[in-house]
Structure formats: structure tokens, C-alpha cells
Amino acid sequence: MIRRLTPLRHRLSRSLGIARSLVVYWRPGRQRGLRRLYADFVGPGDLVFDIGAHLSDRTAAFRGLGATVVALEPQPALFRWLQRLVGGRQGVVLLPCAAGRETGEAELAVSEATPTVSTLAHHWRQSIGEHNPGFRDVRWEGRVRVPVTTLDALIAEHGVPRFCKIDVEGFEAEVLAGLNRPLAGVSVEFVAGALDVADACVARLAELGDYRYNAIAGEGRRFLWPQWRSPPATREWLSRGANALSSGDLYARLDDGQDIARRS
């Protein structure tokens, strides 16, 4: 059953949720850390796709490294903040849409109190609370129809990105299903209780190219492994529970024979 909010409570819950995100994602020093993290993936003149831009902290970091950024955010309230925070910057293209396996429209389930977990992945939303304690109190009060594009369509319009960040709450594999060529670098979020989504991402990327993988826990900046791992080793790590991490990001890069140094 969906818990309905009164208009006043709805606005208050949304405002508090956005305020919390602003504190977390725009805290002092975060931009510097993000630029250090992404400096080995992108640089001046590169193109980056930010799929699930939220409040644009990563978009700003990519742009700070000199990249052109195409950023997607389907939540209307967050998109307005995206425009305020980075909309006036040269080299930033903002699109109020989601990405998936095909173009069209889809229903976005919106969590007003925790907008970072709004999602198109309906099965994920229905089951994640059973398998991850951190989601047991999350409510998705709102529903909104949003336009959906694909990575292939974005490439046709904007060009091939050097890096693509995907953070879409259980919909990552669907986003990659709309891609039919390898990209130099990709990151996808993983969440405890739904590691099958990350596994499906590794499987899809293996169909596109010869990738190696590393992982970062939560909102950290340090890669977990001193050497980048093969797809089988990465999938085994996921099958064993990903070190019992509650969440993090899995990074994939096309194998060029040179490992990226571990962060210190």
C-alpha cells in the first residue's frame, strides 16, 4: 500500500530530503576528492555521460576535469536543482529524462524523504527492503511518468563518451541493455540485497568488450583491490556477498594492459 502524504507534508518531506542530499554531496572537500578519483578516467576534451545525476556533484567533478558532460536526471524537483547548481556552466548538457533498454516512457517511483533511491526498477523497489535493512523504512510515495532514452541514442546525438557513470537504483543493467558498443570506462552502483543487478552489468559488459574491474565501498575514494580483476573474479566476489558491503560502485575499464594505481 502506498502511504499518501498531504500536500504540505509532501513538500516538507521533499525539501528535507533534498537538503540532506545537498549536505552529503556538496560538503567541503568532496569535489577535490571526486576529481582525484576520476582523473585517471577523464580529462580535458573528453565526453562523459552522468546517468542519474541527482544533485550534480559528479557532473561538477567531471566538468572540473575539463570534460563535456551530458547529465540525465528524471526527477522534476531534482532537475530544477541540477539547473541551479550546474545549468549555467559551459560544457554541461542537462536532460530531464531517464535511460533504459529502449526509448519511450516509464513510471518513476519517487521517494520524497530519500530522493537518492527513487527508481524505475519496480521489482527492485518491492524486494530490496526484505534483503537490505537500510531500505526497510524507505517509502516511495510518488509516481511520475518520465521520458526514457538509451545510451545508444545519446551516443548518436552527442558522441561516444570516454566514461559513463550509472547510478539508478537497481536499473543499471537495464541502462546497459541500451548500449551496443564498448566504452572506455563505466561505473555502476551495487547495493547489498540486489547484487544480482551488478552481476548482470558485468555479464552485459563482457558481451561488449574485454573489461577489468575494481570496486569502491560506499562514498569512498579508495579502490578495494591493488590489481583490477577479470569478469569471472568480479562475479565471484559479488556472488560471495561483496565483502558484506552495504553499497558501493563497481568500476569497469577496457583492458589496455596497464593497471590504474590504487588510491592512497
Phi and psi in degrees as GROMACS dihedral restraints (atoms count N, CA, C in turn):
[ dihedral_restraints ]
;  ai    aj    ak    al  type     phi  dphi    fc
    3     4     5     6     1   -86.0    20    10
    4     5     6     7     1   126.4    20    10
    6     7     8     9     1   -81.1    20    10
    7     8     9    10     1   118.7    20    10
    9    10    11    12     1   -87.8    20    10
   10    11    12    13     1   137.5    20    10
   12    13    14    15     1  -104.5    20    10
   13    14    15    16     1   146.5    20    10
   15    16    17    18     1   -67.5    20    10
   16    17    18    19     1   157.6    20    10
   18    19    20    21     1   -54.1    20    10
   19    20    21    22     1   -40.7    20    10
   21    22    23    24     1   -66.1    20    10
   22    23    24    25     1   -47.7    20    10
   24    25    26    27     1   -64.5    20    10
   25    26    27    28     1   -35.4    20    10
   27    28    29    30     1   -59.7    20    10
   28    29    30    31     1   -49.5    20    10
   30    31    32    33     1   -66.3    20    10
   31    32    33    34     1   -39.9    20    10
   33    34    35    36     1   -65.3    20    10
   34    35    36    37     1   -44.6    20    10
   36    37    38    39     1   -61.3    20    10
   37    38    39    40     1   -43.1    20    10
   39    40    41    42     1   -64.9    20    10
   40    41    42    43     1   -42.9    20    10
   42    43    44    45     1   -64.1    20    10
   43    44    45    46     1   -41.9    20    10
   45    46    47    48     1   -66.1    20    10
   46    47    48    49     1   -39.7    20    10
   48    49    50    51     1   -62.6    20    10
   49    50    51    52     1   -43.7    20    10
   51    52    53    54     1   -67.0    20    10
   52    53    54    55     1   -40.0    20    10
   54    55    56    57     1   -60.5    20    10
   55    56    57    58     1   -42.1    20    10
   57    58    59    60     1   -61.9    20    10
   58    59    60    61     1   -41.8    20    10
   60    61    62    63     1   -65.5    20    10
   61    62    63    64     1   -39.4    20    10
   63    64    65    66     1   -60.7    20    10
   64    65    66    67     1   -41.2    20    10
   66    67    68    69     1   -64.5    20    10
   67    68    69    70     1   -43.7    20    10
   69    70    71    72     1   -70.6    20    10
   70    71    72    73     1   -47.7    20    10
   72    73    74    75     1   -92.5    20    10
   73    74    75    76     1   -10.3    20    10
   75    76    77    78     1  -122.5    20    10
   76    77    78    79     1    25.7    20    10
   78    79    80    81     1   -68.9    20    10
   79    80    81    82     1   154.6    20    10
   81    82    83    84     1   -57.1    20    10
   82    83    84    85     1   136.1    20    10
   84    85    86    87     1    91.0    20    10
   85    86    87    88     1   -16.0    20    10
   87    88    89    90     1   -66.4    20    10
   88    89    90    91     1   -41.8    20    10
   90    91    92    93     1   -60.7    20    10
   91    92    93    94     1   -40.7    20    10
   93    94    95    96     1   -60.8    20    10
   94    95    96    97     1   -42.8    20    10
   96    97    98    99     1   -66.8    20    10
   97    98    99   100     1   -39.4    20    10
   99   100   101   102     1   -65.3    20    10
  100   101   102   103     1   -40.6    20    10
  102   103   104   105     1   -64.6    20    10
  103   104   105   106     1   -38.1    20    10
  105   106   107   108     1   -62.1    20    10
  106   107   108   109     1   -41.7    20    10
  108   109   110   111     1   -62.4    20    10
  109   110   111   112     1   -45.4    20    10
  111   112   113   114     1   -90.0    20    10
  112   113   114   115     1    -4.4    20    10
  114   115   116   117     1   -61.8    20    10
  115   116   117   118     1   -27.1    20    10
  117   118   119   120     1   -82.7    20    10
  118   119   120   121     1    -8.4    20    10
  120   121   122   123     1  -104.9    20    10
  121   122   123   124     1   -36.3    20    10
  123   124   125   126     1  -137.9    20    10
  124   125   126   127     1   157.9    20    10
  126   127   128   129     1  -154.6    20    10
  127   128   129   130     1  -170.9    20    10
  129   130   131   132     1   -55.3    20    10
  130   131   132   133     1   132.6    20    10
  132   133   134   135     1    87.1    20    10
  133   134   135   136     1   -10.6    20    10
  135   136   137   138     1   -76.3    20    10
  136   137   138   139     1   160.2    20    10
  138   139   140   141     1  -108.8    20    10
  139   140   141   142     1   136.5    20    10
  141   142   143   144     1  -129.0    20    10
  142   143   144   145     1   139.8    20    10
  144   145   146   147     1  -103.3    20    10
  145   146   147   148     1   127.7    20    10
  147   148   149   150     1  -111.3    20    10
  148   149   150   151     1    98.2    20    10
  150   151   152   153     1   -96.6    20    10
  151   152   153   154     1   110.7    20    10
  153   154   155   156     1    88.5    20    10
  154   155   156   157     1    61.0    20    10
  156   157   158   159     1   -73.1    20    10
  157   158   159   160     1   -21.2    20    10
  159   160   161   162     1    54.8    20    10
  160   161   162   163     1  -113.4    20    10
  162   163   164   165     1  -105.3    20    10
  163   164   165   166     1    23.1    20    10
  165   166   167   168     1    71.9    20    10
  166   167   168   169     1    15.4    20    10
  168   169   170   171     1   -62.9    20    10
  169   170   171   172     1   -39.8    20    10
  171   172   173   174     1   -76.6    20    10
  172   173   174   175     1   -35.8    20    10
  174   175   176   177     1   -56.2    20    10
  175   176   177   178     1   -45.7    20    10
  177   178   179   180     1   -63.0    20    10
  178   179   180   181     1   -38.1    20    10
  180   181   182   183     1   -67.1    20    10
  181   182   183   184     1   -43.4    20    10
  183   184   185   186     1   -60.5    20    10
  184   185   186   187     1   -44.3    20    10
  186   187   188   189     1   -65.9    20    10
  187   188   189   190     1   -35.6    20    10
  189   190   191   192     1   -63.0    20    10
  190   191   192   193     1   -22.6    20    10
  192   193   194   195     1   -89.3    20    10
  193   194   195   196     1     1.3    20    10
  195   196   197   198     1    95.0    20    10
  196   197   198   199     1     6.3    20    10
  198   199   200   201     1   -84.5    20    10
  199   200   201   202     1   154.3    20    10
  201   202   203   204     1   -86.1    20    10
  202   203   204   205     1   135.9    20    10
  204   205   206   207     1  -123.8    20    10
  205   206   207   208     1   130.3    20    10
  207   208   209   210     1  -106.1    20    10
  208   209   210   211     1   112.9    20    10
  210   211   212   213     1  -114.0    20    10
  211   212   213   214     1   130.1    20    10
  213   214   215   216     1  -111.2    20    10
  214   215   216   217     1   132.5    20    10
  216   217   218   219     1  -148.9    20    10
  217   218   219   220     1   111.6    20    10
  219   220   221   222     1   -82.7    20    10
  220   221   222   223     1   -16.5    20    10
  222   223   224   225     1   -74.5    20    10
  223   224   225   226     1   119.2    20    10
  225   226   227   228     1   -56.4    20    10
  226   227   228   229     1   -44.0    20    10
  228   229   230   231     1   -65.5    20    10
  229   230   231   232     1   -40.8    20    10
  231   232   233   234     1   -71.8    20    10
  232   233   234   235     1   -34.3    20    10
  234   235   236   237     1   -62.6    20    10
  235   236   237   238     1   -36.0    20    10
  237   238   239   240     1   -63.3    20    10
  238   239   240   241     1   -39.0    20    10
  240   241   242   243     1   -68.5    20    10
  241   242   243   244     1   -37.0    20    10
  243   244   245   246     1   -57.7    20    10
  244   245   246   247     1   -42.8    20    10
  246   247   248   249     1   -64.6    20    10
  247   248   249   250     1   -38.9    20    10
  249   250   251   252     1   -67.3    20    10
  250   251   252   253     1   -40.3    20    10
  252   253   254   255     1   -80.3    20    10
  253   254   255   256     1   -40.6    20    10
  255   256   257   258     1  -134.7    20    10
  256   257   258   259     1     0.3    20    10
  258   259   260   261     1   -62.3    20    10
  259   260   261   262     1   -25.9    20    10
  261   262   263   264     1   -89.6    20    10
  262   263   264   265     1     1.6    20    10
  264   265   266   267     1   -83.8    20    10
  265   266   267   268     1   134.3    20    10
  267   268   269   270     1   -64.4    20    10
  268   269   270   271     1   141.1    20    10
  270   271   272   273     1    85.2    20    10
  271   272   273   274     1    10.2    20    10
  273   274   275   276     1  -121.0    20    10
  274   275   276   277     1   122.8    20    10
  276   277   278   279     1  -111.8    20    10
  277   278   279   280     1   121.6    20    10
  279   280   281   282     1  -106.9    20    10
  280   281   282   283     1   131.0    20    10
  282   283   284   285     1  -126.1    20    10
  283   284   285   286     1   124.8    20    10
  285   286   287   288     1   -84.2    20    10
  286   287   288   289     1    64.0    20    10
  288   289   290   291     1  -150.4    20    10
  289   290   291   292     1   170.5    20    10
  291   292   293   294     1  -104.2    20    10
  292   293   294   295     1   175.9    20    10
  294   295   296   297     1  -125.4    20    10
  295   296   297   298     1   148.0    20    10
  297   298   299   300     1  -158.0    20    10
  298   299   300   301     1  -161.5    20    10
  300   301   302   303     1   -79.7    20    10
  301   302   303   304     1   -18.7    20    10
  303   304   305   306     1  -152.3    20    10
  304   305   306   307     1   157.9    20    10
  306   307   308   309     1   -76.3    20    10
  307   308   309   310     1   154.5    20    10
  309   310   311   312     1   151.5    20    10
  310   311   312   313     1  -137.3    20    10
  312   313   314   315     1  -135.1    20    10
  313   314   315   316     1   157.4    20    10
  315   316   317   318     1  -152.4    20    10
  316   317   318   319     1   163.2    20    10
  318   319   320   321     1   -92.6    20    10
  319   320   321   322     1   121.2    20    10
  321   322   323   324     1   -95.6    20    10
  322   323   324   325     1   124.8    20    10
  324   325   326   327     1   -89.1    20    10
  325   326   327   328     1   121.2    20    10
  327   328   329   330     1  -106.7    20    10
  328   329   330   331     1   127.4    20    10
  330   331   332   333     1   -98.7    20    10
  331   332   333   334     1   111.0    20    10
  333   334   335   336     1   -68.0    20    10
  334   335   336   337     1   -41.0    20    10
  336   337   338   339     1   -75.2    20    10
  337   338   339   340     1   -28.1    20    10
  339   340   341   342     1  -133.7    20    10
  340   341   342   343     1    75.8    20    10
  342   343   344   345     1   -62.9    20    10
  343   344   345   346     1   -18.3    20    10
  345   346   347   348     1   -65.1    20    10
  346   347   348   349     1   -19.2    20    10
  348   349   350   351     1  -107.9    20    10
  349   350   351   352     1    14.9    20    10
  351   352   353   354     1   -62.8    20    10
  352   353   354   355     1   143.8    20    10
  354   355   356   357     1  -153.4    20    10
  355   356   357   358     1   153.6    20    10
  357   358   359   360     1   -93.5    20    10
  358   359   360   361     1   -10.3    20    10
  360   361   362   363     1   -86.4    20    10
  361   362   363   364     1    92.7    20    10
  363   364   365   366     1   -67.5    20    10
  364   365   366   367     1   -42.6    20    10
  366   367   368   369     1   -64.7    20    10
  367   368   369   370     1   -41.8    20    10
  369   370   371   372     1   -57.0    20    10
  370   371   372   373     1   -46.8    20    10
  372   373   374   375     1   -62.2    20    10
  373   374   375   376     1   -38.6    20    10
  375   376   377   378     1   -73.4    20    10
  376   377   378   379     1   -24.6    20    10
  378   379   380   381     1  -110.7    20    10
  379   380   381   382     1   -18.0    20    10
  381   382   383   384     1   -64.4    20    10
  382   383   384   385     1   -34.8    20    10
  384   385   386   387     1   -64.3    20    10
  385   386   387   388     1   -25.7    20    10
  387   388   389   390     1   -74.6    20    10
  388   389   390   391     1   -24.8    20    10
  390   391   392   393     1  -113.7    20    10
  391   392   393   394     1   -10.6    20    10
  393   394   395   396     1  -135.8    20    10
  394   395   396   397     1   110.2    20    10
  396   397   398   399     1   -56.9    20    10
  397   398   399   400     1   -27.4    20    10
  399   400   401   402     1   -65.9    20    10
  400   401   402   403     1   -15.2    20    10
  402   403   404   405     1  -106.4    20    10
  403   404   405   406     1     1.1    20    10
  405   406   407   408     1   -65.8    20    10
  406   407   408   409     1   -27.5    20    10
  408   409   410   411     1  -100.3    20    10
  409   410   411   412     1     3.9    20    10
  411   412   413   414     1   -75.4    20    10
  412   413   414   415     1   137.6    20    10
  414   415   416   417     1  -123.5    20    10
  415   416   417   418     1   137.7    20    10
  417   418   419   420     1  -106.8    20    10
  418   419   420   421     1    89.5    20    10
  420   421   422   423     1   -79.5    20    10
  421   422   423   424     1   -29.9    20    10
  423   424   425   426     1  -107.1    20    10
  424   425   426   427     1   159.1    20    10
  426   427   428   429     1  -134.8    20    10
  427   428   429   430     1   135.9    20    10
  429   430   431   432     1  -146.7    20    10
  430   431   432   433     1   137.4    20    10
  432   433   434   435     1   -80.8    20    10
  433   434   435   436     1   129.9    20    10
  435   436   437   438     1  -129.6    20    10
  436   437   438   439     1   149.6    20    10
  438   439   440   441     1   -71.2    20    10
  439   440   441   442     1   147.9    20    10
  441   442   443   444     1  -126.2    20    10
  442   443   444   445     1   131.1    20    10
  444   445   446   447     1  -114.6    20    10
  445   446   447   448     1  -174.1    20    10
  447   448   449   450     1  -127.7    20    10
  448   449   450   451     1   161.0    20    10
  450   451   452   453     1   -62.3    20    10
  451   452   453   454     1   -37.8    20    10
  453   454   455   456     1   -61.1    20    10
  454   455   456   457     1   -41.1    20    10
  456   457   458   459     1   -66.8    20    10
  457   458   459   460     1   -39.4    20    10
  459   460   461   462     1   -63.7    20    10
  460   461   462   463     1   -39.9    20    10
  462   463   464   465     1   -64.9    20    10
  463   464   465   466     1   -40.7    20    10
  465   466   467   468     1   -61.7    20    10
  466   467   468   469     1   -33.1    20    10
  468   469   470   471     1   -89.6    20    10
  469   470   471   472     1   -38.3    20    10
  471   472   473   474     1  -113.5    20    10
  472   473   474   475     1   -17.3    20    10
  474   475   476   477     1   110.9    20    10
  475   476   477   478     1   176.5    20    10
  477   478   479   480     1   -86.5    20    10
  478   479   480   481     1   122.4    20    10
  480   481   482   483     1   -77.8    20    10
  481   482   483   484     1   149.5    20    10
  483   484   485   486     1   -73.7    20    10
  484   485   486   487     1   -31.3    20    10
  486   487   488   489     1  -145.6    20    10
  487   488   489   490     1   145.9    20    10
  489   490   491   492     1  -134.6    20    10
  490   491   492   493     1   115.9    20    10
  492   493   494   495     1   -96.2    20    10
  493   494   495   496     1   128.4    20    10
  495   496   497   498     1  -125.8    20    10
  496   497   498   499     1   115.8    20    10
  498   499   500   501     1  -139.8    20    10
  499   500   501   502     1    90.5    20    10
  501   502   503   504     1  -134.7    20    10
  502   503   504   505     1    28.5    20    10
  504   505   506   507     1    51.9    20    10
  505   506   507   508     1    70.0    20    10
  507   508   509   510     1    84.6    20    10
  508   509   510   511     1    -0.3    20    10
  510   511   512   513     1  -107.6    20    10
  511   512   513   514     1     9.7    20    10
  513   514   515   516     1   -60.1    20    10
  514   515   516   517     1   -43.6    20    10
  516   517   518   519     1   -65.2    20    10
  517   518   519   520     1   -33.3    20    10
  519   520   521   522     1   -66.4    20    10
  520   521   522   523     1   -37.4    20    10
  522   523   524   525     1   -63.1    20    10
  523   524   525   526     1   -46.0    20    10
  525   526   527   528     1   -67.6    20    10
  526   527   528   529     1   -23.6    20    10
  528   529   530   531     1   -66.1    20    10
  529   530   531   532     1   -18.8    20    10
  531   532   533   534     1   -93.8    20    10
  532   533   534   535     1    16.5    20    10
  534   535   536   537     1  -120.0    20    10
  535   536   537   538     1   131.8    20    10
  537   538   539   540     1  -127.9    20    10
  538   539   540   541     1    27.3    20    10
  540   541   542   543     1  -150.5    20    10
  541   542   543   544     1   152.8    20    10
  543   544   545   546     1   -74.0    20    10
  544   545   546   547     1   147.6    20    10
  546   547   548   549     1  -114.4    20    10
  547   548   549   550     1   153.9    20    10
  549   550   551   552     1   -62.6    20    10
  550   551   552   553     1   -38.2    20    10
  552   553   554   555     1  -146.6    20    10
  553   554   555   556     1   142.9    20    10
  555   556   557   558     1  -143.9    20    10
  556   557   558   559     1   143.7    20    10
  558   559   560   561     1  -128.6    20    10
  559   560   561   562     1   143.5    20    10
  561   562   563   564     1  -133.5    20    10
  562   563   564   565     1   145.3    20    10
  564   565   566   567     1   -77.2    20    10
  565   566   567   568     1   145.9    20    10
  567   568   569   570     1  -123.9    20    10
  568   569   570   571     1   148.6    20    10
  570   571   572   573     1  -136.6    20    10
  571   572   573   574     1   133.4    20    10
  573   574   575   576     1   -56.7    20    10
  574   575   576   577     1   139.6    20    10
  576   577   578   579     1    92.0    20    10
  577   578   579   580     1   -10.5    20    10
  579   580   581   582     1  -145.2    20    10
  580   581   582   583     1    40.1    20    10
  582   583   584   585     1   -69.7    20    10
  583   584   585   586     1   -13.9    20    10
  585   586   587   588     1   -63.1    20    10
  586   587   588   589     1   -28.0    20    10
  588   589   590   591     1   -65.9    20    10
  589   590   591   592     1   -47.1    20    10
  591   592   593   594     1   -63.4    20    10
  592   593   594   595     1   -37.8    20    10
  594   595   596   597     1   -61.4    20    10
  595   596   597   598     1   -41.8    20    10
  597   598   599   600     1   -64.8    20    10
  598   599   600   601     1   -33.4    20    10
  600   601   602   603     1   -65.3    20    10
  601   602   603   604     1   -43.5    20    10
  603   604   605   606     1   -62.8    20    10
  604   605   606   607     1   -41.9    20    10
  606   607   608   609     1   -62.5    20    10
  607   608   609   610     1   -42.0    20    10
  609   610   611   612     1   -67.1    20    10
  610   611   612   613     1   -44.3    20    10
  612   613   614   615     1   -62.9    20    10
  613   614   615   616     1   -33.5    20    10
  615   616   617   618     1   -64.5    20    10
  616   617   618   619     1   -26.8    20    10
  618   619   620   621     1   -73.6    20    10
  619   620   621   622     1   -23.0    20    10
  621   622   623   624     1   -95.3    20    10
  622   623   624   625     1   -29.0    20    10
  624   625   626   627     1  -173.9    20    10
  625   626   627   628     1   178.6    20    10
  627   628   629   630     1   -92.8    20    10
  628   629   630   631     1    94.9    20    10
  630   631   632   633     1  -103.3    20    10
  631   632   633   634     1   153.2    20    10
  633   634   635   636     1  -121.2    20    10
  634   635   636   637     1   156.2    20    10
  636   637   638   639     1  -130.0    20    10
  637   638   639   640     1   151.6    20    10
  639   640   641   642     1  -146.2    20    10
  640   641   642   643     1   168.5    20    10
  642   643   644   645     1  -136.7    20    10
  643   644   645   646     1   152.4    20    10
  645   646   647   648     1  -126.9    20    10
  646   647   648   649     1   133.8    20    10
  648   649   650   651     1   -81.0    20    10
  649   650   651   652     1   132.4    20    10
  651   652   653   654     1    53.2    20    10
  652   653   654   655     1  -131.2    20    10
  654   655   656   657     1  -100.1    20    10
  655   656   657   658     1    25.1    20    10
  657   658   659   660     1   -72.1    20    10
  658   659   660   661     1   179.4    20    10
  660   661   662   663     1  -126.8    20    10
  661   662   663   664     1     5.5    20    10
  663   664   665   666     1  -109.2    20    10
  664   665   666   667     1   127.8    20    10
  666   667   668   669     1   -68.6    20    10
  667   668   669   670     1   143.1    20    10
  669   670   671   672     1   -74.9    20    10
  670   671   672   673     1   -31.4    20    10
  672   673   674   675     1  -115.7    20    10
  673   674   675   676     1   135.9    20    10
  675   676   677   678     1   -67.9    20    10
  676   677   678   679     1   -25.6    20    10
  678   679   680   681     1  -122.8    20    10
  679   680   681   682     1   141.8    20    10
  681   682   683   684     1   -71.8    20    10
  682   683   684   685     1   142.0    20    10
  684   685   686   687     1  -103.4    20    10
  685   686   687   688     1   156.7    20    10
  687   688   689   690     1   -73.8    20    10
  688   689   690   691     1   164.4    20    10
  690   691   692   693     1   -56.9    20    10
  691   692   693   694     1   -46.1    20    10
  693   694   695   696     1   -60.4    20    10
  694   695   696   697     1   -41.2    20    10
  696   697   698   699     1   -66.0    20    10
  697   698   699   700     1   -37.4    20    10
  699   700   701   702     1   -69.2    20    10
  700   701   702   703     1   -41.9    20    10
  702   703   704   705     1   -66.9    20    10
  703   704   705   706     1   -34.5    20    10
  705   706   707   708     1   -64.3    20    10
  706   707   708   709     1   -42.7    20    10
  708   709   710   711     1   -59.2    20    10
  709   710   711   712     1   -42.3    20    10
  711   712   713   714     1   -65.9    20    10
  712   713   714   715     1   -41.4    20    10
  714   715   716   717     1   -65.8    20    10
  715   716   717   718     1   -24.5    20    10
  717   718   719   720     1   -90.2    20    10
  718   719   720   721     1     5.9    20    10
  720   721   722   723     1   101.9    20    10
  721   722   723   724     1     8.0    20    10
  723   724   725   726     1    53.7    20    10
  724   725   726   727     1    46.7    20    10
  726   727   728   729     1    59.5    20    10
  727   728   729   730     1    23.9    20    10
  729   730   731   732     1    60.4    20    10
  730   731   732   733     1    24.1    20    10
  732   733   734   735     1   -70.0    20    10
  733   734   735   736     1   143.1    20    10
  735   736   737   738     1   -75.7    20    10
  736   737   738   739     1   -31.8    20    10
  738   739   740   741     1  -168.0    20    10
  739   740   741   742     1   172.7    20    10
  741   742   743   744     1   169.8    20    10
  742   743   744   745     1  -166.5    20    10
  744   745   746   747     1  -128.8    20    10
  745   746   747   748     1   136.4    20    10
  747   748   749   750     1  -101.5    20    10
  748   749   750   751     1   125.4    20    10
  750   751   752   753     1  -105.5    20    10
  751   752   753   754     1   135.3    20    10
  753   754   755   756     1  -125.0    20    10
  754   755   756   757     1   136.0    20    10
  756   757   758   759     1  -137.5    20    10
  757   758   759   760     1   143.9    20    10
  759   760   761   762     1   -60.8    20    10
  760   761   762   763     1   135.1    20    10
  762   763   764   765     1   -71.4    20    10
  763   764   765   766     1   115.4    20    10
  765   766   767   768     1  -116.3    20    10
  766   767   768   769     1    12.2    20    10
  768   769   770   771     1    84.0    20    10
  769   770   771   772     1     2.9    20    10
  771   772   773   774     1  -127.8    20    10
  772   773   774   775     1   121.9    20    10
  774   775   776   777     1   -78.7    20    10
  775   776   777   778     1   145.8    20    10
  777   778   779   780     1   -84.7    20    10
  778   779   780   781     1   131.8    20    10
  780   781   782   783     1   -61.8    20    10
  781   782   783   784     1   146.5    20    10
  783   784   785   786     1   -67.5    20    10
  784   785   786   787     1   141.8    20    10
  786   787   788   789     1   -71.1    20    10
  787   788   789   790     1   145.7    20    10
